[in-house]
Amino acid sequence: MKPVHLDPAIEVFSTCPPSSSGDPARYLERAVQVAKWSEQAGCRGMLVYSDNSQMDAWSVSHAILQHTSTLCPLVAVQPIYMHPYAVAKTLASIGMLWRRRMYLNMVAGGFKNDLTALNDTTPHDRRYDRLAEYTLIIRELLEQDRAVTFHGEFYHVDNLKMTPALAPALAPGMFISGSSDAGLAAARRIGATAIKYPKPAGEEPPAAADVPTGIRVGVIARPRGADAWAIARQRFPEDRKGQLTRQLATRVSDSVWHQQLSERDDDGEDSPYWLVPFNNYHTMCPYLVGSYEEVAGEMARHFANGSRTVILDVPPDLDELQHTFAAFSLALEPVQ
């Protein structure tokens, strides 16, 4: 397939394979291959997970930078792992070394067991308060040419200056989960894009006018809907063990989006919106499945509702990304 070029106002990110799955000895090779596919297809960047079971997201991002020319790592940043100064210093250093813009996915929570292991008992909404302060310090360190003093409830810094300075054109893009009221309030406070794990587009409320929004979905699109569904069923079969794992994961997560998806029934092939991969613990997001036109119709409603960022699931190959971009191109026609 020929590359499809989308409206530059739409940012599409793929997802890096998680290091907790597959052969560890071949992980670098696999992550680099997906990064190259993503760049070739036209993705703006690639999400790199961060939790207690994954490799260090910054180390993986360095590998992505080394093996691509334009792809921007979207690094998941968890406050309990790093001081905000360390994040700002890393971004400034990458900017000087690679002249590449980075994106940050600001993570407030995660699995309860991960947080408990790190002695973090902060309640859900309060973690977003903490995350907002954390992100504001990073922003000020990178955007100010003077020393930063910040006295918040969770963080204090005094006369702290960032050296080397980051070029303004390389200021990082900021994302945060916007599925909860606390997450949306934090997005508004720090000027971040609020990312949702969406319901079917027809059920999504109008996006907040003062907060940029995006969605996280997987996509399997083909010229014929029957072909897309055949691929989807083969790739993500029903799995009783996976269903039990999902039930356990739901019990140990206080993420609002996780609970919302777990409470939904799957719509089957009557709708492009498909939760079988999520319900069987194959993925962490809903999927859109169908013909180019069917997927485009669903995406067009999300775009019309204000979403301008899409974070895709881990692509199995370059071909899948190209099919996705073909459907997105159709989705953008009514609103161009």
Secondary structure, DSSP 8 states (H G I E B T S, - for coil): -------TT-EEEEE---TTSS-GGGHHHHHHHHHHHHHHHT-SEEEE--STTS--HHHHHHHHHHH-SS-EEEEEE-TTTS-HHHHHHHHHHHHHHH----EEEE----BHHHHHHTT----HHHHHHHHHHHHHHHHHHHH-SS-EEEE-SS-EEEEE--SS---GGG--EEEEE-SSHHHHHHHHHHT-EEEE----GGG-----TTS-EEEEEEEEEESSHHHHHHHHHHHS---HHHHHHHHHHHHTB--HHHHHHHT----GGGSSEE-HHHHTTS-SS-EEEEEHHHHHHHHHHHHHTTEEEEEE---SSHHHHHHHHHHHHHHHGGG-
